Amino acid sequence: MEQLNRVELRGTVGSVYVKDFGTTRCVNFSVATNYCFKDREGYPVIETTWHRVLAWENRDTADAFKMKKGSLVHVLGRLRIQRYTGADGVERQAVEIIAKSVTVI
């Protein structure tokens, strides 16, 4: 059976940071997605989740370098888990999305 690691997000851009590595660039940004449901009493509840996204400069991610906070964006990519040890000696992990394609809507 073929393995699959794929993420598709459509949401609102938060912070945007562009890093320059000489011959190439990357952009780190956050995307907020909302999930709506009704609680036991029937009142609507909106649950917001923030996602960290990393996009390297290429033809399919060119829009990522033009977007601003508040833009609507569509991201296709894969999940990556980063494990690290914090300054206090505690091991932590962070989940981020490595973008293959970024489109500003």
C-alpha positions as a LaTeX table, in Angstrom:
\begin{tabular}{lrrr}
\hline
Residue & $x$ (\AA) & $y$ (\AA) & $z$ (\AA) \\
\hline
Met1 & 0.00 & 0.00 & 0.00 \\
Glu2 & 1.27 & 3.48 & $-0.87$ \\
Gln3 & 1.94 & 5.85 & 2.03 \\
Leu4 & 0.51 & 9.36 & 2.05 \\
Asn5 & 1.50 & 12.49 & 3.99 \\
Arg6 & $-0.67$ & 15.31 & 2.65 \\
Val7 & $-2.20$ & 18.43 & 4.18 \\
Glu8 & $-4.59$ & 20.89 & 2.56 \\
Leu9 & $-5.49$ & 24.12 & 4.38 \\
Arg10 & $-7.61$ & 27.12 & 3.49 \\
Gly11 & $-7.54$ & 29.93 & 6.02 \\
Thr12 & $-6.38$ & 33.37 & 7.10 \\
Val13 & $-2.70$ & 34.36 & 7.29 \\
Gly14 & $-1.30$ & 35.54 & 10.61 \\
Ser15 & 2.36 & 36.50 & 10.95 \\
Val16 & 4.72 & 36.34 & 7.95 \\
Tyr17 & 8.55 & 36.15 & 8.11 \\
Val18 & 10.76 & 35.95 & 5.03 \\
Lys19 & 14.33 & 34.60 & 5.43 \\
Asp20 & 17.05 & 35.08 & 2.82 \\
Phe21 & 19.72 & 32.37 & 2.39 \\
Gly22 & 21.72 & 34.01 & $-0.39$ \\
Thr23 & 20.67 & 31.99 & $-3.44$ \\
Thr24 & 17.20 & 31.08 & $-2.16$ \\
Arg25 & 14.55 & 32.32 & 0.26 \\
Cys26 & 11.95 & 30.78 & 2.52 \\
Val27 & 8.90 & 32.18 & 4.24 \\
Asn28 & 7.50 & 31.12 & 7.62 \\
Phe29 & 3.88 & 32.03 & 8.23 \\
Ser30 & 0.91 & 31.00 & 10.31 \\
Val31 & $-2.56$ & 30.09 & 9.05 \\
Ala32 & $-5.75$ & 30.16 & 11.13 \\
Thr33 & $-8.55$ & 27.73 & 10.30 \\
Asn34 & $-11.99$ & 27.68 & 11.91 \\
Tyr35 & $-14.22$ & 24.74 & 12.78 \\
Cys36 & $-17.87$ & 25.52 & 13.58 \\
Phe37 & $-20.24$ & 23.30 & 15.56 \\
Lys38 & $-23.16$ & 23.59 & 17.98 \\
Asp39 & $-22.85$ & 22.87 & 21.70 \\
Arg40 & $-25.36$ & 20.90 & 23.78 \\
Glu41 & $-27.66$ & 23.91 & 24.14 \\
Gly42 & $-27.63$ & 24.51 & 20.37 \\
Tyr43 & $-25.42$ & 27.62 & 20.41 \\
Pro44 & $-22.80$ & 27.94 & 17.69 \\
Val45 & $-19.15$ & 27.52 & 18.74 \\
Ile46 & $-16.17$ & 28.52 & 16.59 \\
Glu47 & $-12.91$ & 26.69 & 17.30 \\
Thr48 & $-9.80$ & 28.34 & 15.79 \\
Thr49 & $-6.61$ & 26.36 & 15.15 \\
Trp50 & $-3.27$ & 27.96 & 14.22 \\
His51 & $-0.89$ & 26.11 & 11.88 \\
Arg52 & 2.80 & 26.83 & 11.25 \\
Val53 & 3.80 & 26.73 & 7.56 \\
Leu54 & 7.22 & 26.79 & 5.88 \\
Ala55 & 7.48 & 27.47 & 2.12 \\
Trp56 & 10.72 & 27.41 & 0.12 \\
Glu57 & 10.98 & 29.65 & $-2.93$ \\
Asn58 & 9.86 & 27.98 & $-6.17$ \\
Arg59 & 7.30 & 28.43 & $-8.93$ \\
Asp60 & 4.37 & 26.99 & $-6.94$ \\
Thr61 & 5.04 & 29.02 & $-3.77$ \\
Ala62 & 5.62 & 32.45 & $-5.38$ \\
Asp63 & 2.37 & 33.80 & $-3.87$ \\
Ala64 & 3.69 & 33.14 & $-0.36$ \\
Phe65 & 6.24 & 35.94 & $-0.73$ \\
Lys66 & 3.54 & 38.49 & $-1.68$ \\
Met67 & 0.94 & 37.78 & 1.01 \\
Lys68 & 0.22 & 39.91 & 4.05 \\
Lys69 & $-1.44$ & 39.41 & 7.40 \\
Gly70 & $-5.17$ & 38.84 & 6.93 \\
Ser71 & $-4.90$ & 37.37 & 3.42 \\
Leu72 & $-6.92$ & 34.28 & 2.55 \\
Val73 & $-4.62$ & 31.47 & 1.48 \\
His74 & $-4.81$ & 27.89 & 0.17 \\
Val75 & $-1.85$ & 25.64 & 1.13 \\
Leu76 & $-0.96$ & 22.14 & $-0.09$ \\
Gly77 & 1.90 & 20.35 & 1.63 \\
Arg78 & 3.05 & 17.70 & 4.08 \\
Leu79 & 3.41 & 17.41 & 7.86 \\
Arg80 & 6.78 & 17.41 & 9.61 \\
Ile81 & 7.38 & 16.98 & 13.34 \\
Gln82 & 10.39 & 18.77 & 14.79 \\
Arg83 & 11.74 & 17.44 & 18.10 \\
Tyr84 & 14.00 & 19.65 & 20.19 \\
Thr85 & 15.21 & 20.23 & 23.73 \\
Gly86 & 14.22 & 23.56 & 25.26 \\
Ala87 & 16.45 & 25.83 & 27.34 \\
Asp88 & 14.96 & 24.27 & 30.49 \\
Gly89 & 16.09 & 20.78 & 29.37 \\
Val90 & 12.59 & 19.52 & 28.54 \\
Glu91 & 12.15 & 17.70 & 25.23 \\
Arg92 & 9.41 & 19.21 & 23.09 \\
Gln93 & 7.96 & 18.76 & 19.62 \\
Ala94 & 6.46 & 21.15 & 17.10 \\
Val95 & 4.30 & 20.24 & 14.10 \\
Glu96 & 4.74 & 22.29 & 10.93 \\
Ile97 & 3.54 & 22.08 & 7.35 \\
Ile98 & 6.11 & 22.08 & 4.55 \\
Ala99 & 4.26 & 23.77 & 1.68 \\
Lys100 & 4.40 & 22.40 & $-1.85$ \\
Ser101 & 1.94 & 24.95 & $-3.24$ \\
Val102 & 0.67 & 28.29 & $-1.87$ \\
Thr103 & $-2.11$ & 30.30 & $-3.51$ \\
Val104 & $-3.48$ & 33.60 & $-2.26$ \\
Ile105 & $-7.25$ & 33.61 & $-2.78$ \\
\hline
\end{tabular}
